[in-house]
Amino acid sequence: MTLRARLVTALGAFVTLGLAAFGFATYVRYSNVEYQRLDDQLRSALPSVSRQLTNAVDIDDRGGIGRRDDDDDDRPAISIDNDSVLRVVYAELRNPLGQVVARITSEGAPDLPAGPVAANRTFSVSSSEGAGNWRVATAAASSPNARGYQVLIATPTAPVTDSLGELLLTETIGGVLVLLVLVSGSWFIVRRGLRPLEAMGDTARSINAGDLSQRVGPADAKGEVGQLGIALNSMLDEIEEAFRARAETERRLRQFLSDASHELRTPLTSIQGFAELFRLGQQSEHVDQAVIMRRIEEESARMKNLVEDLLLLARLDETRTPERSSVDLAVLAADACSDAVAIDPSRSVTLDAPEPVLVLGNSDHLRQAVANLVTNAIKHTAAGTSINLGAHLRDGVALLTVRDHGTGLSPDALPHVFERFWQADEARAGTGVGLGLSIVDSIAREHGGTARAANADGGGAVFSIELPLTPDHPDTEGFPK
């Protein structure tokens, strides 16, 4: 049975019990009131009936009786003191021995008990003809000479039972109508209220089929179903993000393995070729073995650098946060200037860092990023080309720049300079493998920053790293901590 059916069935059962209890209580209360009213009417009629019955016979001082010539036994209508008329269709006068000495009859007769009957009580008896019941009231005769005599009057209970039957019919019809209306209304309300749950079920089935983009539709956020939908959507967002992260990790792993195997194949092939030449050189005087050994060493060093760069990229791709401390980018830029001059004394390397630029980061990684930018500028510009380094504060962020005065970047190269293993055509003859700028980009993202490349005004290329300042940096006042 569905939840909707269970709810409506339970509601219908409770409503049925409630209506039945209310109907029963109403029926009992109305029955008591009607019978009490009938008893009151009988008691009110007793004095008048008693006088008429005792007047119909002569009762002497000794209790003996005689009959009057003008007696009339059939007086169905008897006036009472409250100006209403009770249709008393039967009455008896009994002597102390319980014998009937006078009677008023009209329509039928009750099956009264024989003999003396206790006075001042009311009770019900069946009809002598077996159809319907009668209500009986008793009292002592009111005549002084009729000491010990009893008066019994009775009237059919049919009006009361008919009224109670009409009440029962009305309650039954009304209860059924109320039950139908409540069940129909509750079915509609429950169906409408559970519609978001049905939508959640459809969404869950779609997700189970592989569509993680499905979400539960909007609902009343204040209701239980709406809160459940919000919680479910939040959970689905986290699940989708987890699956997306896993897919991205798998994609990066596949790309890493593909790129690594591709890039390692070149130096390994070269080493294998030079080793073959070295073997042949032992049998030939035309092969310069010193050149072969130098090339093997160069390709081995290239392969070593490639493996180190790949391992660094793999570490940067991990979600673990490296140890961080306050790092001054101005100091890193100054050290990079000294290294550049040592590598190529023919170049003019200048530094523009008028004040400390503090960031929260990993000193080794940031130093690696600056070194890669400087190495890239040296590698892809002609000898003697000047290089400018800068470390500044701009718009609440730390900015480190490396500018060269070479030919700049082609429009086709700008979108790809930070991609792994990407090299411009004119750079393919170099010794690099296209991982230096990728490492710079990964380090910048690791520190919550960005790496950018552009052509500088006046010629040349400018590479920059933007990083957030440390919370205690003087220039971060007014910025969120």
C-alpha positions in Angstrom: 0.0 0.0 0.0 1.3 3.4 -0.9 2.0 6.1 1.6 -0.8 8.2 0.2 -3.3 5.3 0.6 -2.1 4.6 4.1 -2.5 8.2 5.2 -6.0 8.5 3.6 -7.1 5.2 5.1 -5.8 6.1 8.5 -7.6 9.5 8.3 -10.8 7.8 7.1 -10.6 5.3 10.0 -10.1 8.1 12.6 -12.9 10.2 11.1 -15.2 7.1 11.0 -14.5 6.4 14.7 -15.0 10.0 15.6 -18.3 10.3 13.7 -19.5 7.0 15.2 -18.7 8.1 18.7 -20.3 11.5 18.1 -23.4 9.9 16.6 -23.7 7.4 19.4 -23.4 10.1 22.1 -25.9 12.2 20.3 -28.3 9.3 19.9 -28.1 8.3 23.5 -28.5 11.9 24.7 -31.4 12.6 22.4 -33.1 9.3 23.5 -32.7 10.1 27.1 -34.2 13.6 26.6 -37.1 12.2 24.6 -38.0 9.5 27.1 -37.6 11.9 29.9 -40.0 14.3 28.2 -42.4 11.5 27.7 -42.2 10.4 31.3 -42.8 14.0 32.4 -45.9 14.2 30.3 -47.2 10.9 31.7 -46.6 12.2 35.3 -48.3 15.4 34.5 -51.3 13.5 33.2 -51.6 11.2 36.2 -53.7 13.5 38.5 -56.3 14.2 35.9 -56.5 10.5 34.8 -56.7 9.4 38.5 -59.7 11.8 39.1 -61.5 10.5 36.1 -61.0 6.9 36.9 -62.0 7.3 40.6 -65.0 9.3 39.5 -66.1 6.5 37.2 -66.7 4.2 40.2 -68.2 4.6 43.7 -65.7 3.9 46.4 -67.2 3.8 49.9 -65.5 4.4 53.2 -64.6 0.7 53.4 -63.0 0.7 49.9 -65.9 -1.1 48.2 -66.8 0.0 44.8 -70.0 0.5 42.7 -70.5 1.6 39.1 -72.1 4.9 38.0 -74.8 4.8 35.2 -73.1 7.6 33.3 -69.6 6.0 33.3 -67.7 6.2 30.0 -64.7 3.8 29.7 -63.3 5.3 26.5 -61.7 8.7 27.1 -58.6 8.7 25.0 -58.0 12.5 25.3 -57.3 13.8 28.8 -56.6 17.4 29.5 -53.7 18.3 31.7 -52.7 21.3 33.7 -50.1 22.7 31.3 -52.6 23.2 28.5 -51.0 20.6 26.3 -52.6 17.4 25.3 -51.1 13.9 25.9 -52.6 11.2 23.8 -53.1 8.7 26.6 -54.6 5.7 24.9 -54.7 3.4 27.9 -55.3 3.8 31.7 -56.2 1.5 34.6 -57.4 1.8 38.2 -56.4 -1.1 40.4 -57.5 -1.9 43.9 -55.1 -2.9 46.6 -55.3 -6.5 45.5 -54.1 -5.5 42.0 -57.5 -6.1 40.3 -58.5 -3.7 37.6 -61.6 -1.8 38.6 -61.7 0.8 35.8 -60.1 1.2 32.5 -59.7 3.8 29.6 -58.8 2.2 26.2 -58.4 3.4 22.7 -55.9 2.0 20.3 -54.4 -1.3 21.4 -53.2 -2.1 24.9 -49.8 -2.6 26.7 -48.8 -5.9 28.2 -48.9 -4.8 31.8 -47.8 -7.0 34.6 -50.6 -8.4 36.7 -51.1 -7.7 40.4 -50.0 -4.8 42.5 -47.4 -2.5 41.0 -45.1 -0.1 42.8 -46.3 3.5 42.6 -44.4 6.5 41.4 -42.3 4.8 38.8 -42.0 4.7 35.0 -41.0 1.7 32.8 -41.4 0.3 29.3 -43.5 -2.7 28.3 -44.2 -4.4 25.0 -47.6 -4.3 23.3 -50.2 -7.0 23.9 -50.5 -7.2 20.2 -46.7 -7.7 19.8 -46.1 -4.4 17.8 -44.1 -1.7 19.4 -43.5 -0.7 23.0 -45.4 1.4 25.5 -44.2 3.7 28.2 -46.0 3.3 31.6 -46.3 5.6 34.6 -47.8 4.6 38.0 -49.1 6.6 41.0 -51.4 6.2 44.0 -55.0 7.1 43.4 -55.7 10.7 44.5 -59.2 10.1 46.0 -59.3 10.0 49.9 -61.6 6.9 49.7 -59.3 5.1 47.3 -56.5 4.4 49.8 -54.3 1.6 48.4 -55.6 2.0 44.9 -53.2 2.5 42.0 -53.4 4.4 38.7 -51.4 3.2 35.6 -51.4 5.2 32.4 -49.5 4.3 29.2 -48.8 5.7 25.8 -47.0 4.2 22.8 -43.3 5.0 22.3 -43.7 5.0 18.5 -43.3 8.8 18.2 -40.1 8.7 20.2 -38.7 5.6 18.3 -39.8 7.2 15.0 -37.9 10.4 16.0 -34.9 8.4 17.0 -35.0 6.5 13.8 -35.0 9.7 11.8 -32.1 11.0 13.9 -30.2 7.8 13.2 -30.9 8.0 9.5 -29.9 11.7 9.4 -26.7 10.9 11.3 -25.9 8.0 9.0 -26.4 10.0 5.8 -24.6 13.0 7.2 -21.7 10.9 8.5 -21.3 9.2 5.2 -21.4 12.5 3.3 -18.9 14.1 5.7 -16.7 11.0 5.5 -16.8 11.1 1.7 -16.0 14.8 1.6 -13.1 14.5 4.1 -11.6 11.4 2.4 -11.9 13.0 -1.0 -10.4 16.3 0.2 -7.6 14.5 2.2 -6.8 12.4 -0.9 -6.4 15.6 -3.0 -4.4 17.4 -0.3 -2.2 14.4 0.4 -1.6 13.8 -3.3 -0.7 17.4 -3.7 1.5 17.4 -0.6 3.3 14.2 -1.7 3.9 15.3 -5.3 7.3 16.7 -4.4 8.2 13.3 -2.9 7.2 11.7 -6.2 9.4 14.2 -8.0 12.2 13.2 -5.6 11.7 9.6 -6.6 11.8 10.4 -10.3 15.0 12.5 -9.6 16.6 9.6 -7.7 15.8 7.2 -10.5 17.3 9.6 -13.1 20.4 9.9 -10.9 20.6 6.1 -10.6 20.5 6.0 -14.4 23.6 8.2 -14.4 22.3 11.7 -14.8 23.8 13.5 -11.8 22.6 16.9 -13.0 19.0 16.3 -12.0 17.7 18.3 -9.0 14.5 18.4 -7.1 12.1 21.2 -8.1 11.3 24.2 -5.9 9.0 23.7 -3.0 7.9 25.5 0.2 11.2 25.9 2.1 9.3 26.2 5.4 7.6 22.8 5.0 9.1 19.5 5.8 9.0 18.4 2.2 10.7 21.6 1.1 13.4 21.2 3.7 13.9 17.6 2.5 14.2 18.9 -1.1 16.8 21.5 -0.1 18.8 18.9 1.8 18.6 16.4 -1.1 19.7 19.1 -3.6 22.7 20.0 -1.3 23.6 16.3 -1.1 23.3 15.9 -4.8 25.5 18.9 -5.4 28.2 17.4 -3.2 27.9 14.0 -4.9 28.1 15.6 -8.3 31.1 17.6 -7.3 32.7 14.5 -5.9 32.1 12.6 -9.1 33.3 15.6 -11.1 36.5 15.8 -9.0 37.1 12.0 -9.4 36.5 12.3 -13.2 38.9 15.3 -13.3 41.5 13.3 -11.3 41.2 10.4 -13.6 41.5 12.7 -16.6 44.6 14.3 -15.2 46.1 10.9 -14.5 45.4 9.7 -18.0 46.8 13.0 -19.4 49.8 12.7 -17.1 50.6 9.2 -18.2 50.1 10.0 -21.8 52.2 13.1 -21.7 54.9 11.5 -19.6 55.2 8.5 -21.9 55.3 10.7 -24.9 57.9 13.1 -23.6 60.1 10.3 -22.0 60.1 8.4 -25.3 62.2 11.1 -27.0 65.2 11.1 -24.6 65.0 7.4 -24.2 65.1 6.9 -27.9 68.0 9.3 -28.2 69.9 7.5 -25.4 69.2 4.1 -27.1 70.4 5.5 -30.4 73.6 7.0 -29.0 74.3 3.8 -27.0 74.0 1.9 -30.3 76.4 4.3 -31.9 78.8 3.9 -29.0 78.7 0.2 -29.5 79.4 0.6 -33.2 82.1 3.2 -32.4 84.1 0.6 -30.7 84.4 -1.2 -34.1 84.9 1.9 -36.2 87.3 4.8 -36.1 84.8 7.2 -37.8 82.6 7.6 -34.7 83.5 10.3 -32.1 82.9 8.5 -28.9 83.3 11.7 -26.8 80.4 13.3 -28.7 78.3 10.3 -28.2 78.9 10.2 -24.4 78.1 14.0 -24.2 74.8 13.5 -26.0 73.9 10.6 -23.8 74.6 12.8 -20.7 72.5 15.6 -22.2 69.6 13.4 -22.9 69.9 11.8 -19.5 69.8 15.2 -17.8 66.9 16.2 -20.0 65.0 13.1 -18.9 65.9 13.7 -15.3 64.6 17.3 -15.5 61.4 16.1 -17.2 60.8 13.5 -14.5 61.4 16.0 -11.7 59.0 18.5 -13.4 56.3 15.7 -13.8 56.7 14.8 -10.2 56.3 18.4 -9.1 53.2 18.8 -11.2 51.8 15.6 -9.7 52.4 17.0 -6.2 50.8 20.3 -7.1 47.7 18.4 -8.4 47.2 16.9 -5.0 44.6 18.4 -2.8 46.9 18.5 0.2 47.9 22.0 1.3 51.6 22.4 1.7 53.3 24.1 4.7 52.9 27.8 4.4 54.5 30.9 6.0 54.9 34.6 5.3 56.9 35.0 2.1 58.2 38.3 0.7 57.8 38.4 -3.1 60.3 41.3 -3.3 63.0 39.1 -1.8 62.2 36.2 -4.2 62.4 38.6 -7.2 65.7 40.0 -6.0 67.2 36.5 -5.7 65.9 35.6 -9.2 67.6 38.7 -10.6 70.9 37.6 -9.1 70.4 34.0 -10.5 69.6 35.4 -14.0 72.8 37.5 -14.0 74.8 34.5 -13.0 73.3 32.4 -15.7 73.7 35.0 -18.5 76.0 37.9 -17.6 75.3 39.5 -21.0 71.8 40.4 -20.1 70.6 43.5 -18.3 68.3 42.3 -15.5 66.5 45.0 -13.4 64.3 44.9 -10.3 61.4 47.2 -9.4 60.3 46.3 -5.8 60.1 49.5 -3.7 58.5 47.8 -0.6 57.9 44.4 0.9 55.1 42.3 -0.7 54.1 39.7 1.8 52.0 36.7 0.9 51.1 33.5 2.7 52.6 30.6 0.8 55.1 27.9 0.4 58.5 29.5 -0.1 60.0 26.7 -2.2 57.1 26.5 -4.6 56.9 30.3 -5.1 60.7 30.5 -5.6 60.3 27.7 -8.3 57.6 29.7 -10.0 59.7 32.9 -10.2 62.7 30.9 -11.4 60.6 29.2 -14.1 59.4 32.6 -15.4 63.0 34.0 -15.5 64.3 30.8 -17.2 61.5 31.1 -19.8 62.5 34.7 -20.5 66.1 33.7 -21.0 65.4 30.6 -23.1 63.0 32.3 -25.6 64.8 35.6 -26.1 68.0 36.5 -27.9 71.3 36.8 -26.0 71.7 40.3 -24.5 67.9 41.0 -24.3 67.0 42.8 -21.1 64.7 41.4 -18.5 62.7 43.4 -15.9 61.3 41.9 -12.6 58.8 43.6 -10.4 57.0 43.0 -7.1 54.1 45.4 -6.3 50.9 45.9 -4.4 47.9 46.5 -6.6 44.2 46.6 -5.7 44.7 44.6 -2.6 46.7 41.8 -4.2 50.3 40.9 -4.6 51.6 41.2 -8.2 54.9 39.7 -9.4 55.9 40.4 -13.0 58.7 39.2 -15.4 59.0 41.1 -18.6 61.3 40.5 -21.5 62.0 42.7 -24.5 61.9 40.0 -27.1 59.5 39.4 -30.0 56.5 38.7 -27.7 53.8 36.0 -28.0 51.8 35.3 -31.1 48.0 35.7 -30.8 47.7 31.9 -31.3 50.1 31.2 -28.5 48.5 33.3 -25.8 45.7 31.0 -24.9 48.0 27.9 -24.6 51.2 29.1 -22.9 50.2 27.6 -19.6 49.1 24.2 -21.0 51.3 21.2 -20.3 53.8 20.1 -22.9 52.7 23.0 -25.2 55.5 24.7 -27.1 55.4 27.3 -29.9 56.8 26.2 -33.2 59.8 28.4 -33.0 60.6 27.0 -29.6 60.5 23.3 -30.5 64.2 23.3 -31.3 65.0 24.2 -27.7 65.8 21.9 -24.9 62.5 22.5 -22.9 59.5 20.2 -22.9 56.8 22.7 -22.2 56.3 22.1 -18.4 57.8 25.3 -16.9 54.9 27.6 -17.4 52.4 24.8 -16.4 54.2 24.5 -13.1 53.9 28.3 -12.7 50.2 28.1 -13.3 49.7 25.2 -10.9 51.7 27.0 -8.1 49.6 30.1 -8.6 46.4 28.2 -8.3 47.8 26.3 -5.3 48.1 29.7 -3.5 44.6 30.9 -4.5 46.0 33.2 -7.3 46.3 33.3 -11.0 49.0 33.3 -13.6 48.7 35.5 -16.7 50.5 36.2 -19.9 50.3 39.1 -22.3 52.3 41.2 -24.8 53.8 44.3 -23.2 53.4 47.8 -24.7 56.5 48.6 -26.6 57.3 44.9 -27.4 58.1 41.8 -25.6 56.1 39.5 -23.3 55.1 40.0 -19.7 54.2 37.1 -17.4 52.6 37.9 -14.0 51.4 36.1 -10.9 48.6 37.6 -8.7 48.4 36.3 -5.1 46.3 37.3 -2.1 48.2 39.2 0.6 48.8 37.9 4.1 46.0 38.9 6.6 48.4 41.0 8.6 49.8 42.9 5.7 49.2 46.7 6.2 47.6 47.0 2.8 44.9 44.4 3.6 43.1 46.8 6.0 39.4 46.8 4.9 39.7 43.5 3.1 38.1 40.3 4.5 40.5 38.3 6.7 
